[in-house]
Amino acid sequence: MDLITIKRLIKENRLVKFYQSKEWRTLRLKALKRDNYECQECKRQGRVSLAQNVHHIKEVKQFPELALVLDNLESICIPCHNHEHKRLEKYIRKKKPKFVNEERW
């Protein structure tokens, strides 16, 4: 897949086609093998967990020329990937502030 095709897919909001391509799947496996199928974000925090996703360090939409560059990829677990993209924030309940009664009797 070439840069022109990737840019066209971004413009048409069809980036799923990129992630279904043979080039991406091959590169994804290389990144997972390079990182020993371990989440690199957890590793930086001193934990060990299995990586199921491969994350673009510099996002494809902003940097399409780096979409198929191995050095721009890192293996990451699903919770870290969701946290990175802030995917679950709308489902997390925020604590309501405690009622403070300023009135004095």
Phi, psi and omega in degrees: 000130183262171184298322180298317179296317180298315178298321179295317179296322177296314181298322181274003181056044180234044183294344177302324178300323177297314182288347176265355184287154180295322180300315180294314182299321178294314181293324178300315179296322177298318180294317179297317179294319180301321183267011179057033179056031179247140178291122183285329178291315176298320180300319179296335180264007176085014178249165176235127176210159182284133178265128177249339182247161172239125187254136172280122179296311172257120189302146182298320183295325179272329183229069182298336179291343179258008185299325183244034178254121184301324181291347179266008184243148172217144178282139187209147179281165184297314178299320178293322179294318177296320178295319180300320182264004179054043184283331187258004184300325182289344180264347182274125179283130176271141181293134177283142178295144179293145179290128178241120179262110183278350183289135179245139183266000000 
